[in-house]
């Protein structure tokens, strides 16, 4: 049976959007970012704000123009005094199962099971729900990430991979497949990928008794490949149908998140690999570019479809645009609407269209677009994701 566009089954699209929001980083992070997107932050003030989530979290800065959208940045611009920045401390939930998102997923999962087969590559509805639940309390602490990452790596190599066999499954692709199947949350997957690239590029040449250039060369190439595919997926997703748009968005979150981890100099890891100060600064520019893509184009893609049907999403965008005094198309872009849905905003009778009319128009406008299923999007990113160890050691 040919794969289908998930919007053809609107309740399936809602459920998949909830799953993506819960797993593109981790369930607790997905819940926190979901609430920030929908409800904002009460202690956010005009000007520069610093988001302090604790020592285990990346620090982000937000610039708020009164009555407008808060622009997220990974660092302060030159000339801004850190002491003048307002500190905000969002609450990180302890258990994602106590959230509205988990409640939505739990309520509609039984109905999704009655709709027939899921898109190709996904396990059963029950398996997905069980997987998400198993990570519901995982926090972004070093110890928690090491425990979950070690478990994933041990299971990966227990499957009997032969690193010297070009026909053996690539370990990085196995992790990406597990992420797409909601078996591993993004926060864990990106740390596992970073650890895999580092360990294999450093240790395997010794194992195979092959001479090799410095590890920093291979790590740099991998970072650049992952940064490029993040950008490509984020820009190319607009040409696909609804499944393709959201599959590309979801995988781009993993690729971009892995770049951020690999560019971190935690425990002086990059210094130990031999990166000079100039090379380190170059990696930080790559990281900043990826940060911008994630913050402005990808990380909010799943929130609105997780909560609202298409007609409600358009109402939300109109309300936000009116409240902020900004053009509709700008707000639509920031909320990562599919172009076909955003185009309905420009229709003369858009505000008078009811729920069914909006959905029918949406379905009509995407039915001619190419499909990008799970297997296809993984193939699209495979050159960037693969360790490609065989090419290196032979």
Steps between C-alpha positions, in 0.01 A plus 500: 500500500633844405580734783249779562503860615425516873269801462258266320434367851487822706495322837815308398668830408411639843638193678824497299545871571471434874752215472743721310465781752569259785795326335684754281702585813359314802150469647562749784666749264219457248242576769691806622550646151137424413378709792745783429383513138130508585500698823821700489709582807355733763838636609617583146576873471561730201863492394750222568408203719713203608331161526650317799388137522786378717859380450408207274317714245616721216464870576287691250437873471172650385447852371144621544359796316186630679193332354706290262669162469797413725807424288713217641880519474773265630714793621485874564610732220814708532461795733214369714585495870417163659418672830218695333322187378176385666520142635205267439472152649237283326379202700627168365233232562603189690268257318361550148209268579342772714481733198222602264703359210513152651129525574427578134714209380336260747146607408537471124733197482209248517331677207823501298518121545164463322615687188707219352875472442727783608738666251772261383783452745313578820437235767156455653315778681543314829874456441544872432304599810699257714828635361411863571381409848831326575681834452235716669715593801846521337663835574784664312760422762836354409441187709152440357624546144796269558274227638252517213775542239706206631190280487435600139863443396518161674182385324633633171821298506334195656314471169824373343629781279817435306673835462726364230216373281361757255169306490456514876247761623657836572476566877409867456215409265371250755476779757327733252250226415424444868445873544260515204308205646467682837715234668768748611448867594698762313703616800635147551541430127710809436735415790528140380581613145764744621656231720493247214673730253767593754567145620504333160708763325752495784520133595423293193809603297706351782281193504546450125867605519452769238666839496259792488496880502422677829156431643409870481490474121231232505305668779507830308377332183220326689391824670492679164304216336243498780469880495445494123228233517327688783477805275396294198223315683372824652479670160397204280217384730266761350478314170362179653158396621408517869675175596811606311501847656484366855730200444764738361448743791531222755820351355652847458457550876719194560768602250513857630496390863794269433700790353442699820624212716804438279595868507494510879838516671370332815787343697734664243412226252571714191823629649614143564429418135744769395267780388672837503330812635430614142355159402289498816355842416414376152307208651315744726384694193371176350324425827344846513361463148346164591367645826320768300340242270382290793366794699322685217392227259491155658450472876148647491377298203303242697326710768198634312404178316536313831224714653286634216332396176597702189218756532595566863865541400401772253294673770800486735729656236249778425463576870877510556553724195227741615629510860859565387418728207697283261432355152321165484769338287772588754311339788416201279870453421602527866243239601619264222171466316502278194497737197169357376334577832660844521375578148139466619555815709515698174166373370228772480253285695756347739347637821154369412616145416389240754703209638407261220556754223851581624590132524359426153697787348816391682461142373438620144806725496744235628376196309720577198816551707769228518501270804802463728455206732722385785720281283539769234593779741761275665645422157503872422715564811700178494820643352519755780401262779702190413830437672629370164773318680562250221585780257748636748688187602534336159 
